[in-house]
């Protein structure tokens, strides 16, 4: 479906509280299927709109034709943060908190290592992800609806696609275990009570639906406005957003 989204966020050239998203789901598939499908979709959009697989955005060429890079969050922090962090270090809340403080990034005592690791990634690495890149290895703490990884239960089968340092798409293998989902909603509710505005509420109706049953499913969402920004070489999201909010005449 193509839908209208509303988020309580600030406004910038890349952010708008009201935006357009395309979401799709597929039963009996995993996030790996969604990664491949998302890459094909974005490449096809460039071919259809521009007749080429190379997109020039604000004077910089972006190659949609070659396979999109894949980069786990810890590897991104090591690559762009200039530190030889061991995997255990990037799950050490004390170390992560010290790094964030040195960067002037604010956080709360209620946030665990998963949340702090993501914040460190956003501070150090996100701005460098210019060429199409799938970021992987999201901690379960910051992925409340995503299935846990079979290889590491602290992580999830989730990806985000970044192009020109902007998040374009987000997808994952859906969590269909009602007990795990209920526990994660409770953790989200605690974070919400502690002041985390992005944390989710406990959704009893959703848990009840999962108890009836959800097949193994993969889902993804793609920000149409940000993709159109790239394809039309538009510097601001307000240049492409459908039905923007305007001042009265």
Secondary structure as UniProt FT lines:
FT   STRAND          2..6
FT   STRAND          18..27
FT   HELIX           31..50
FT   STRAND          54..57
FT   TURN            58..59
FT   STRAND          60..63
FT   STRAND          69..72
FT   HELIX           73..81
FT   TURN            87..88
FT   HELIX           89..91
FT   HELIX           93..103
FT   TURN            109..110
FT   HELIX           113..124
FT   HELIX           126..128
FT   STRAND          133..136
FT   HELIX           140..142
FT   TURN            144..145
FT   TURN            153..154
FT   STRAND          155..156
FT   STRAND          158..163
FT   TURN            164..165
FT   STRAND          166..174
FT   HELIX           178..193
FT   TURN            194..195
FT   TURN            197..198
FT   HELIX           204..212
FT   STRAND          217..223
FT   HELIX           224..232
FT   HELIX           237..239
FT   TURN            242..243
//
